[in-house]
Amino acid sequence: MQVRSEQLTQHLRQGLRSCYVVSGNEPFLHQRACSLIRRTAKEQTFEERIVLHVDAKFDWSLLRSEVNSLSLFATKKLIELRCQKSSFDKKSNAELIATLDALADQNDIVLLISMPKLSAANKRSAWFKRIDTLGVSIQIWPLLPRDVIPYLTRYAQDKQLNINAEAVSYIYDKNQGNLLSACQELDKLELQFSNDVMITQANLVESLTQNSQYSAFDLSQSLLRRDIKTATQQLNALREEGEEPSLILWALLRDLRLLSNCLSQQRAGQSIQALLKKQYLPEPQKAALISALPHTSTTHLKQRYKACLDIEQSIKGLSSRDTWQLLERYLMI
């Protein structure tokens, strides 16, 4: 059977199935779905966890051995199959089907398969049809901007946070629609507020102000306004606070893409306001983007994209250059 990602929490309350396949290319939502399944398995005494990584050289006998052997440390176990690809060759397809057939007679094993997005052809394969009968498939789709606030509301409810709609909208605006960053703030609120305290925008602003002076999005807005002095101060503060450079890079790249789209829209004689309206951006961000357009050129955008590539390589460890120094140089472009 197929279950939508937003229905997974409710589905798991009805009990575990023998097999789950989680597919998709949205990292946070993909990891979130897998985490929910792991947590439910642990709550239902599936205490042993085996993780197998599937590549072109994977030995499928390892999976058969885990399925057919008794657990050494617990009566129940969760086996995770982490696949680099969402398709299998003929031999691998047969091996997986044989394993799924063996699972049909097991009550003490749950198989969790995670993989990239499935194509229509993948969904017509024999192994996927077997899973659709035996277990559950969850296809992960990136959220549309209009779906982020409802998702954050469900995320807060799952964590039993007593938070009102105004506060959820404030978190969305503050994080400029970045799902990972917004959920991280909700995770922090779970530690700061007890269930009997209503989290409102007022006490949320106070809490967030005490914990962080600036955000990556404050930095990006300062750059759009060409306020290099403030942007430098914010970058230094973020570094001292231990902010992840990857989040800063995400904010910078998002603004570059928006500027590039606005520039193309402007040259085509089309409405920039109409384009920005589709992005569901807070008004201060829209104003900053519009103010940056007269000073933006194709050459300038190419220089910044190149600088972002250098920063990304440094973050991934593909370059020996210092990430924070590269970010400082970015401000001067």
Secondary structure in CASP SS format (residue, H / E / C, confidence):
PFRMAT SS
TARGET T0000
AUTHOR 0000-0000-0000
METHOD secondary structure of the structure
MODEL  1
M C 1.00
Q E 1.00
V C 1.00
R C 1.00
S H 1.00
E H 1.00
Q H 1.00
L H 1.00
T H 1.00
Q H 1.00
H H 1.00
L H 1.00
R C 1.00
Q C 1.00
G C 1.00
L C 1.00
R C 1.00
S C 1.00
C E 1.00
Y E 1.00
V E 1.00
V E 1.00
S E 1.00
G E 1.00
N C 1.00
E C 1.00
P H 1.00
F H 1.00
L H 1.00
H H 1.00
Q H 1.00
R H 1.00
A H 1.00
C H 1.00
S H 1.00
L H 1.00
I H 1.00
R H 1.00
R H 1.00
T H 1.00
A H 1.00
K H 1.00
E H 1.00
Q C 1.00
T C 1.00
F C 1.00
E C 1.00
E E 1.00
R E 1.00
I E 1.00
V E 1.00
L E 1.00
H E 1.00
V E 1.00
D C 1.00
A C 1.00
K C 1.00
F C 1.00
D C 1.00
W C 1.00
S H 1.00
L H 1.00
L H 1.00
R H 1.00
S H 1.00
E H 1.00
V H 1.00
N H 1.00
S C 1.00
L C 1.00
S C 1.00
L C 1.00
F C 1.00
A C 1.00
T C 1.00
K C 1.00
K E 1.00
L E 1.00
I E 1.00
E E 1.00
L E 1.00
R E 1.00
C E 1.00
Q C 1.00
K C 1.00
S C 1.00
S C 1.00
F C 1.00
D C 1.00
K H 1.00
K H 1.00
S H 1.00
N H 1.00
A H 1.00
E H 1.00
L H 1.00
I H 1.00
A H 1.00
T H 1.00
L H 1.00
D H 1.00
A H 1.00
L H 1.00
A C 1.00
D C 1.00
Q C 1.00
N C 1.00
D C 1.00
I E 1.00
V E 1.00
L E 1.00
L E 1.00
I E 1.00
S E 1.00
M E 1.00
P C 1.00
K C 1.00
L C 1.00
S C 1.00
A H 1.00
A H 1.00
N H 1.00
K H 1.00
R C 1.00
S C 1.00
A H 1.00
W H 1.00
F H 1.00
K H 1.00
R H 1.00
I H 1.00
D H 1.00
T H 1.00
L H 1.00
G C 1.00
V E 1.00
S E 1.00
I E 1.00
Q E 1.00
I E 1.00
W C 1.00
P C 1.00
L C 1.00
L C 1.00
P H 1.00
R H 1.00
D H 1.00
V H 1.00
I H 1.00
P H 1.00
Y H 1.00
L H 1.00
T H 1.00
R H 1.00
Y H 1.00
A H 1.00
Q H 1.00
D H 1.00
K C 1.00
Q C 1.00
L C 1.00
N C 1.00
I E 1.00
N C 1.00
A H 1.00
E H 1.00
A H 1.00
V H 1.00
S H 1.00
Y H 1.00
I H 1.00
Y H 1.00
D H 1.00
K H 1.00
N C 1.00
Q C 1.00
G C 1.00
N C 1.00
L H 1.00
L H 1.00
S H 1.00
A H 1.00
C H 1.00
Q H 1.00
E H 1.00
L H 1.00
D H 1.00
K H 1.00
L H 1.00
E H 1.00
L H 1.00
Q H 1.00
F C 1.00
S C 1.00
N C 1.00
D C 1.00
V C 1.00
M C 1.00
I E 1.00
T C 1.00
Q H 1.00
A H 1.00
N H 1.00
L H 1.00
V H 1.00
E H 1.00
S H 1.00
L H 1.00
T H 1.00
Q H 1.00
N H 1.00
S C 1.00
Q C 1.00
Y C 1.00
S C 1.00
A H 1.00
F H 1.00
D H 1.00
L H 1.00
S H 1.00
Q H 1.00
S H 1.00
L H 1.00
L H 1.00
R C 1.00
R C 1.00
D C 1.00
I H 1.00
K H 1.00
T H 1.00
A H 1.00
T H 1.00
Q H 1.00
Q H 1.00
L H 1.00
N H 1.00
A H 1.00
L H 1.00
R H 1.00
E H 1.00
E H 1.00
G C 1.00
E C 1.00
E C 1.00
P H 1.00
S H 1.00
L H 1.00
I H 1.00
L H 1.00
W H 1.00
A H 1.00
L H 1.00
L H 1.00
R H 1.00
D H 1.00
L H 1.00
R H 1.00
L H 1.00
L H 1.00
S H 1.00
N H 1.00
C H 1.00
L H 1.00
S H 1.00
Q H 1.00
Q H 1.00
R H 1.00
A C 1.00
G C 1.00
Q C 1.00
S C 1.00
I H 1.00
Q H 1.00
A H 1.00
L H 1.00
L H 1.00
K H 1.00
K C 1.00
Q C 1.00
Y C 1.00
L C 1.00
P C 1.00
E H 1.00
P H 1.00
Q H 1.00
K H 1.00
A H 1.00
A H 1.00
L H 1.00
I H 1.00
S H 1.00
A H 1.00
L H 1.00
P H 1.00
H H 1.00
T C 1.00
S C 1.00
T H 1.00
T H 1.00
H H 1.00
L H 1.00
K H 1.00
Q H 1.00
R H 1.00
Y H 1.00
K H 1.00
A H 1.00
C H 1.00
L H 1.00
D H 1.00
I H 1.00
E H 1.00
Q H 1.00
S H 1.00
I H 1.00
K C 1.00
G C 1.00
L C 1.00
S C 1.00
S C 1.00
R C 1.00
D C 1.00
T H 1.00
W H 1.00
Q H 1.00
L H 1.00
L H 1.00
E H 1.00
R H 1.00
Y H 1.00
L H 1.00
M C 1.00
I C 1.00
END
